[in-house]
Amino acid sequence: MARLVGKKQTIDDPKRLTGPEKAAVILLALGEDHAKLWASLDEDEVKEISQAMASLGSVQASVVEQLMIEFVSGVGGSGSVMGSFEQTQRLLTAFMPQERVEALMEEIRGPAGRTMWDKLGNVNEAVLANYLKNEYPQTVAVVLSKIKPDHASRVLSALPEDFALECVQRMLRMEPVQREILDKIEQTLRTEFMSNLARTSKRDSHEMMAEIFNNFDRQTESRFIAALEERNRESAERIRALMFVFEDLSKLDPGGVQTLLRAVEKDQLALALKGASDSLREMFFSNMSERASKIMREDMESMGPVRLKDVDQAQMAMVQVAKDLAAKGEIMLAGQGGDDELIY
């Protein structure tokens, strides 16, 4: 699993530290000989301090001294401390089972230090619902209570109606969940669902090739598609169906067009529209003010002849902007494969 580490700076002011970060500095300064202190913390506290410790970086000795002076005398001579993944894992191993340490460090490392429930919140609702529909309603109720409400609502909508209603009723009657039960559910999700998801989430090869083809210039794209059709017509047709090209922007609704217009530079738009069909041009013009439309037409006329390569690049850039906006949920792109298909 890739480790995502932000830029670390030397900490020279204790006021900049949060509570968990201060605790992390103290425990780092005490070292492995005092690892028994960790045993007095509950799991949430261990997790919070561990996450702070793993991303702490360098802390000046003067800061360590100020933080430790209430507890230890003469700590100034011990020098600075450095928080790291390795140091954190070594300290945790001194008092915690290796299996729990590895699971905890996995959560700290990523992606981006997210917890198990945050990771679950990024799973597509249809995929999550397909897994949860085979679980007990009470278990599903616990899971839905731990993820974000907007995601939980989408998962509920994707579950069979009777089963979803039962889960809602369990959530309404749910008492505080005991830690051991929550741990068991979390461990089951990690081993039986997330691990299987990681193994089965490999991208479809046709989707990957469609994205590559989207980045070809027009002539190269046509050449590859034509050559592929001769050897494997089915694959060529599938790739073409998965591709999202400039002309597909005609499927945007008026709100989406206006959002895209605000995000694209005017000179890039003018160049892209030089190579667009008349209907697509008019769609963009109709979503501009009369004055803006007139200026855009004049800019396009003043360009004179333009290179096909430059037009292709401008159109590809606009498609990428549209995809970025769709990924943020600001617009909706309808794919060629059907009116309800979304491309992100």
N, C-alpha and C positions, 0 to 999 in steps of 0.2 A: 504494500500500500504506500502510495506516495506521501511524503511528509510535506506539509505546507508550513513554512516558518516565516514569520514576518521579520522585518528589519528590527534588530534589537539595539537599544542605546544604553549606555552606562547610566545607571540610576544614581543621582547624586543628591536627591532631596527626598527624605522619607514621606513628605506630604504628598508626593506624587503616587505613592503606593496605596492600593486598596487593602482592606482587611485581610483577605486571603493571601495577597502578595506579601504583606508583613509577616504573616504566619509562616509562609514559605521561606522567607529569609531566615527567620529564627531557626526553623527546623533544619535548613541547610547548614547554618552555622554550627548547630549542635552535632550534626553528622550522624553516622550510623550507630554510634555508641549509645545514642539516646533515642533510638527508633521506637522504644516502648511507648513513647509519648503518642505515637500514631494510634496505638491500640485504644486510646481513650476517646478517639474521634469516631463519629458515626460515618456511614459510607458516603453520604452526601458531602460531609465536610472533607473527607479524604479526597473525594473527586474534585471538589472545588479548589482545595489547596494544591493538589497535584497538577491541575491544569494551569494554575498560576505559576507554580514552580517550573513547569516544563517550558514556559515561554518567558521566564523572568529575565534572562540575560545577566549582564554584569552589574553588581551592586557595590558601590564604593564602601571601603572599610568604615568611613565615618558614619555612613547610614546604618551599617550593621551595628556599630557601637551604640548609636542612639536608640535603636530598636531593642537591643539586648540589655541595656544598662539596668533596667528594672529587674532582670532575671539573673544576669551573669556579670561578675566584675572582671575587669581586665580583658574584655573581649577585643579591645582595639588592636592588640598585637596579633590577632588571628588572621588579619588581612581581609581581603574581599572574598566574596563567594560567587560562584557561577552556577545558575540554574540551567539544567539541560534535561533532555529526554533520558539520557543514560543515567545521570545522577538521580533523577526521580525514580526510575525503574529500580536502581540499586537499593535505594532507601526503602521503597515499598516491599521489595523482596525479603527484607530483613524481618518482616512481621506478618506478611500476607501470603496466602497460598499462591504458587506460581501461576495457576490458571486464572485467578482473579486479577493478578497483576497484569497478565497479558491482555485480558479483556479490557481492563481499565486503560492501559496504555494505548490500545487500539482506538478507544474512544477519544483519548487526548490527541493522538496523532492525526486523526482525520476521519472523513475529510474535513479540514479546517477546524479540527477540535470539537466537532459536533458530538452530542450525546446520541445514544441509541435511538431515543425518541425523535430527535431532530432528523436523524437519518431516515427514520420511518416516515417522517413528514414529507420527505422528498420522493417517496415511492408513488408512482402513478396510482390514482384512486381505483382504477379498474383492476390493476394487478393486486393491490392490497385487499380489495373486496373479494376477489376470487379466492384468495388464501383464507380470509377470515370467515367466509361463509361456511367453512367446514369445522369451525371452532365452536365452543360453547358460547351462548349469548352473553353469559357473565364475563367471559374472557374478552369477548369483542367489546363489551361495555367498558372494561378497564382500558383497553387499547385506545378506544375512541376518546376517552376522558383525558388521555395523556398527550394526544396530538393536538394541533391547532384547530380551533372550531371550524374554520373555512374548509380545511382538508377533511375533517370528520364529517362535515355535511355532504361533501362529494362522495366519500366512501359509503355513507348510509344510502345515498341515492343509487349507488351502483349495486347494493345488496338486494336480494329478493325481498319484496315488500313485507311479507309476513315476518320474515327473520329480522329485518331492519326494525320493525315495530317492536318486536320482543326485546331487541337490544336497547331501544329507546326506553322501554319500561324498566329494564334492569338499571340503566343509567340514572333514571329518576329515583329509584329506590336504593341506589348504591351507597354503602357506608364507606368510611375511610378504609383503604386497602392496606392490609398488613404488609410490612416490608418483605417478609419471606415469600409471600404470594406474588408481589410485584417483581421480586428478583427472579422467581421461577418463570413468570411470563416473559420477562425481558430476556432471560437466557434461552428460552424456547424460540423466541422470535429471532434471536441472533443466530442460533445454530440451525434451525429448521427452515427459516424463511430468508433472512438476509444472505446467508451463505449460498443458498440455492439460487437466490435472485442474482447474486454476483456471477454464478456459473452460467446462468441462462440469459443474461442481459447482453450477450455479445450482439453487436449490431449486424443487421442483415447486410450481406455483401452487396446486394443491389442498391440499398439505401446509401451505402458508402460510395459506390460508383456513381450514383446519381448526383451526390454532392460534389464529387470530383468533376464530373461532366459539366455541372453548373458553373465551374470556374474556368472552363475552356473558353477560348474565343469562338465566335460563331463558325468559322471555317473548320477549326480543329474538331469541334463538337460534331459537326455534320460528317466529317471524315470518319471519326471513330464510330458513330452510330451506324453509318452505312456499312462499314467493314464488319461490325458486330452483327448486323442483320443478316449478312451472308452466311455467317458461321452459326449464330444462335439467335434466331428471330425472337423467340420467347423472351430471352434475357434483354434484348434490345428494347422490346416493347415495354417490359417492366421498368427498365431504367428510365425510359422516356416518360412513363406515367408518373414516376416518382420525382422527376425533375420539376423544379419551379423556375420558370423563366420570366423574363421581363413582361411579356404579353399577358402573363397570368395576373399581373397587377390590375387588370381590367375587372377582376372578380372582387376587388375591394369594395366595401360599402362607402358611402360618401364621407362618413366620419373617419374611416381608415385612410381614405385618400387625403383628407385635410391634415390628418396627423402626419402622414408620410411627407406631405409638401412642406410642413414646418420643419421636418428633420433633415431635408435634403438641401444642399447648397444650390442656389439658383443657376449658377453657370453649369453645374453638373446636370441639373434637370433639363436645361435647354439642350445640352449635347445629347442626352439620352433620348429626348423626344424627337430629335432630328431623325432617328432611325425607327421611330415607333409607327404603328399603323395609324391611319386617320382616326379610327374609332377610339383608340387609346389616347391619342393626343387630345381629342375633344373631351374625353372623360376628365382629364386633368384640367383642361382649360375651364370646363364648366364648374369646377370646384374652386376656382380662383375668383377674385373680384374682377370686375370688368377692366379696371385699370391694370391690375397685375397680369391679366391674360393678354392685354394689348402689348404691354412691355415685353412679356415673354416671347410673343410672336415676332416682335421687332428684333429682339436679341437673336432669335433663331435665324431670321432672314439675314441679319448682318454677319453671321458666321460664314456664310457662303458654303462651298463644298468642305466637308469634313471627312477625315479618314474613318473607315469602317472600324478599325482597331480602337480608335478613341471612343467611338459611339458604344462599342461592345463593353469597354471598360467602364464607361459611365453607367450603362444599364446594369452591369453586374454589381456595381457599387450600390445602385438604388435597390436592387434585389436584396443585397446583404443588409442594408439599412432596414428594409421591410422585415426581414427575418429577425433582426435584433429587436425591433419593436414588438413583433409577435411573441418572441421569447419573454419579453417583459409584460405581456398581456395587454399592451396598449392598442394593438390592432389584431384582426383575425385574418389569416390567409387561408383561402380555400384551395386545396390541392386539385390537381387534374384528375386524381383517382375518384373523385366524387364530391358532391356539394358539402358533405359533412366531414370530410377529411381535413385535418389541420396539419400544417407544416410549420415546424418551429426551427 
